Amino acid sequence: MAIVALFSLLASCRTLHVAWKRAPQSWSDIPLELAGLVLCRLPAHVDRVRFAAVCPQWRVAAREVPLSPPLPLLALPDGTVYSLPKSEPFSLPACAGYTDACSNWLLFSQEDGCFLRDPFSNATVTLTLPPLSQVRVRYVGDELGSGSTMSPNLIAASIWFQESSQIAVCQPGATSWWSMMHLDVHPIFCDLTFHQGKLYALDHHQGDLFSVDTSIDHNTGDPWISQIWRVISGVFDQFITATPSYGVLKMLYLAELHGRLLIVRRSMNRRFKASLTLELAARSWMNEFEVFEGDFEQSQWSRVTTIGDDQVLFLERGCCKFVCVSQYKMQGDRIFLLEDGDDDDLENGDDDDLGNGDGDGSQYYEERLGPCKVFNIRDSKVSDPLPTVSWKHSPARATWLFPPGQE
């Protein structure tokens, strides 16, 4: 906790030790600079909240001292939350019942619409959105709209509409979503991201990157999609391959790092059930990752071998995010990922239906890990950061939540 970290700092720093002996008579009187040093040693969001709750003076320090963003929270649909790097759960009622998430926003769906909620805001911030069933589609052929105006409150979503993958946009309070269907191009979008003020979408077949331009309807003030055009052609192979005994599922993710747009390709090697019903096991027995950087001038993806010694990527479709961890004395160049959940057919230490037990752990050791895993880019090894944490598969997936923080 904060007091323990404070004693550690006082013992190791003579200047601060002398300052402490001269002035304060209580913990609330510690200098602002000293409080900032304590806060910088607290990577967990929950510890920073507890620090600010001690007294008004410490609360002021938590607001005024420049801090790096804390590590994200791991949230479950039932409202259970874990604050990394800790593994003790606590309840956050504002998270219960969400259906999706992005950064620090949770999506809740209802029959008459959906809304976004910020669970970290002192006052509940709710943005009301129209139901995804209310989508207006604009069809275009060779002719494409011109001009691009980004709404300051633009909400973008990848949806399945009229038997095809579509990108829909709206803003809070609108009566419907707007989409555009190109009659000659039929990508299946798997991820979206905002990069340098523009909206980009990724096709999951070969990794084609599309720029999505939006404009504002001057009559209603609602945003709508004016054009979708390819800016980078992908060169990746097919997203799934299979044999009678196993399958390789490949997924693509978009992420931004220091002004660069990256694509992360995840290869998940999964085994089929012994019944050969083509049902995939809930967990991957091996994960592999490759990272590529977008070159807009050459219209291509270029392979990169590291994401940085001080960077950790928290992987999630729709909201991948990098966190600088150098100040927390954590190892960088790693990827945190979440699996679907527990595999009821494979208990830890038991033989599965294919006869692969602990004796075969060299090949299937990932199945013995929990659903939260860490992939080390340097040596391709996978570890379990939260060995005591598990959850059951549900329609709403576990998600990373990123508390607002200073850069």
N, C-alpha and C positions, 0 to 999 in steps of 0.2 A: 504494500500500500504506500501512500504518499509519505507517511511519517517515517517508514523504514527507509525509503529512498532519501529522505532528508537527512537522517542520521548518517547514511553512507556518504553523502556529499560533504557534510560537516567534518567527518573524520578524514576525508581525503584532500580537503582544501583549507590551507592555513588561513588565507585571507577571509574566507567566509566564516571560519571558526572564530577569528578575532572579532569580526563584526557581530556575530551572534552573542558573544560574551559581553559586549558593551551595551547593547540596546534592549532587545525585546524582553518583555516580562511574560509573554504568552505566545502561543503558536500563531495567533492572528497577527502578531506584530512583525513577522519575518519580512525582510525587504522584498520588494517586488521582483528584483533580479534573482533572488534565491528561490522564490516561488516558481519563477520561470524555469530554473534549472531542474526543479523537481518535476514540473509538468512535462518537460522534454524527455524525462526518463519513463514516462507513462504512455506506452503505445496503445493500451486498451481504452476505448471510448468510455466504458463504464467506470474505469478508475478516474478519468478526468472529470466525469460528472460527480463522483463521490468527493473528489478534491474540492470542487466548487461549492459543494453543499456543506462544507465544514463551518464556514463563517462568511460574513459579507466581504471581508478583506480578501479571502482566497477566491471568492467568486469574482471579484474585480480583477484579480490576477489572471484567472482563467479567460477573461474576456479581452484583456489588454496585452498580454504577453504573446508575441508572434510564435506560432506553433506550426509544425508540420502536420498534415492530416493524420488522424489516427488510423489504425488498422480497421478494416471493415467488420461488420457484424455478420454472422451467419444466422439467417432468420428462417423459421419453419412456418408453414401455414397455420398451425395451431396457436401461434403467438409465442412459442419458445424461441429464445434468442441466445446465441453464444457470442461473447465479445473476445475476439482473437487478441492475444495468443492464449487466452484462458479456455478451459473446457467445462467450467461450471455454468449450467444453464440458469436463465432467469426469464421472467415473463414480461412481455411488452404487449399489453392488450391492444394497442393501436395497430399491431401487425396481424392480429388474428383474422382469418378469413380472406386474405388477399388471394388474387388469382394470377398476378404477374408483378414484376418489379423492374425498376431501372434506376440505378444510382441510389438516390435517397427518396425515391417516389415508389409508392405501392399502388397497384391497380386493383380496384374492387369492381366486380361486375354485378349488375342487377338487371331485371327484366326491362325496366324503363330507361336504362342507360348504364353508364359506368363513371367512375370518378377516381381521381388520383389523390393520395393523401401523403403528406410528409409526416412520418411518425416522430421526427426529432424536433419539430417546431413546438414551442411552448403553447402557442395558440394553434389549434388545428387548422391547417391550410388544406382546403378541399377544392379541387378543380373538377367541375361537372362536365362530362363529355357525353355526346350522343351514343346510343347503342350501336354496336358494330353492324347490326342488321340494317341500319339506315345509311346506306352508301349511295352516293350519286356518282355515276361513272361517265367519263368523257371519252369517247372513242375517236382515235385519230389513225390516219393511214400514213402516207408519205409526208403530209404536211404536219409540221410541228409548231407549237406556239413559240413565241419569242419573249425574251425578258425574264428576269428572275428577281423576285422580291421576297425576302425571308421575313415571315411574321415573327415578332418577338416572342409570341406565346405559341409557337407552332408545335403541335403534337403529331408525331408520325408513327404509323403502325404497319406491320406486315400482316396481311390477312388473307384468308382463302375465301374468294368471292366469285360467284358464277363459274365454278369449277376451274379456277385459275388463281395463281398467286398474284396478289395486288399490293400496292403501297397506297395507303390512305392517309390523308392529313385532315386535321381540323384544329380548332382552338377552343379553349374552355368557353362554354355557353352556346356553342353552335348547335344548330338543329340537326345536322347530318355531317357525315364524313364525305370528302371528295376524293375520287380516285381517277386514274386515267388508264385505259387499255389500248396498247398499241397493237394494231391488227397484224403487223409483220414481225414483231418480236415477242417471244413468249418465255421470258426467264422465270425461274422459280426462286424468289428472293428468300434468303436464309438469315440475313442480318442487315441492320441499318445502323448508321452512325452519323453524327454531325462532325464535320471536319473543316476548320477554318471558315466557318460561317455558311457552309454548304451541306446539303443532305446527300448521302451516298448510300447505295444499296448493293448488296453482294448476291450474285447468282450462285447457287450451291452446286451446280453441275461442274463447271470448269473454273470458277472463280472470276468470272467477268464482273468488273466494277462499273456501276451505272451512277451517273450524276442525276439527281432528281431536282428539277427546277420548279419553283412554286411562284405563284402570283397572287394578288389580292383582288377579289371581286369588289369593285368600287360601289356596287349597289348594296351588297350585304356586309362587306367587310370581312368575309370569310376567305381563308386561304384555299387555293386549289392548285392542282399539279398542271403546269404548262407544258413540260416536256420531260422525257426520260431518255438519256442517251449514254452509250457505252464510252467510257474514258480509258479503261484498261481491259485488254483481252486476257483471259485466264488461260493457263496451259496445264491445268491439273487434270489428272486422270479421273475416271468415273468414281462416284462417291460411295459405291458399295460393290464388293466382290464377295463371292460365296462358293464354298465347296459343301459336300454333304456333312462335314463335321464342324466347320467353323465359317465365320464371316468377318470381313473387314469393312467397317463403316467409317467413312471419312467425313468429318464435319469442318466447316470453315467459319472463322470468327474475325470480326473487324475490331481493331484497337488503335488508339492514337497515343503516341509517345513523343513528347517534345516537338510537336508540330509535324511529325511523320505519321503517315497512315500505314498500318501494318495489317497483314493477314496472317492468322494462325491456323495451320492445318493440323487437325487432330485425327489420328488413325486409331480406331478402337478395334482391337481384335477380340471378338466374342465367340463363344462356343454355342453350338446348337444343342438343344435337348436330345437325349438318347432316342426319344420317340421319332426324331426327325420330322417334327411338325412345323419346322421353320420358325419356331419360337425362340427368340434370342434370350440368353441369360441376362439377368438384370445388371450384372457387373461385367466390366471389361477385364480380361485376364492379362492384357498388356496395352498400355497407352504409349503412343509415339507422337512427337510434336515437331513441326517445322514452322519457321517464321520467315515471312517475306515482307519486303518494303515496297510500297507503291512508287513507281517512277512515272510521274505524269507526263514528262517530256518524251520519254521513250515508249509510253503506253505499255508498260510491262511490270511484272513482279520480279524483284531481285531477292535472292536468298540472303538471309543474315544469320549469323551463328551465335549471337548473344543479344540479350535485351538490356544488358548492363549489370555490373556488379552490385549496384545499389537499387535495382528495380525488381519488384515482384509483380507478376501479372495475376489478377484474379479473373478467372475465365468464366464467362457467362454469355450465352447467346443474347444479343441485344444490348449488352452493357458490360463489355470487358474494360477493365480499368487497371492502370499501373499505379503502384504506390512505392514511394521512395522509402527504403527501410534502413539506410546507412546509420541514421541517428539512433536506431533501436538495436544496433549491433546484431542484426539478423542477416543471414546469408541471402544475397540477391541472385539474380539470374535463375529464378524459379517460377513455376506456374502452379497456382492453386486451382483445383478443379473439383467439381461436385458430380457424383454419380447419381443415378435415379433414386437409389435407396437400397434397402435390405433385399437380399435374395433369399427368399424363404426356403429354397431348395438346396442351399449351400450353407451349412453352419461351419463356423470356424473350427478347423481341426478335423472335420469329418470328411469321409470319402463322398464325392458327388456322384451323379448318375453316370459319369463317364469313367469312374474309377480313379479319379485324380485326387489323392489325399495329400497329407503333409509330405509324403515321400516324393511327390512331384512338385514341391513348392518352388523349385528353381524356375520352373516355367509358368506356374500359375499363382505365384506368391501375391500378386495384386488382389486376387479374390479373397485373400485373408485379411486385407486391409479394410478400414472403414470406408464409408461413402465419400468422405472428404480426404483428398489426396494432394500431395505436392510432388511435382515433376521437376527434377533438377536438370536444367538444360546442359550443364557441363558434362555430366556423366550418365545422363538418361536414367538415373535411378529414381524410384518412386517411394515415398515414405508416407506415414500417416501422422498428420499434425494433431489430430484430435482422436486418439484411439478409443476413447470412451463414448464418443458421440455416434449415434445412429438414428435413423428415422425410416419410417415406412413410406413406400411409394404412394403418392397421391396425385390427383389431377393438377394441383398447384405444386410446383417444384420448390425445393429449398433454394434460397437465393442469397446473394451478397447484398448487404446494405451499406452504403458509404455515408457515414455521418459528415455533415458539413464541417470543413476545417480550413485553416489558412494554409496558403502555399509558402 
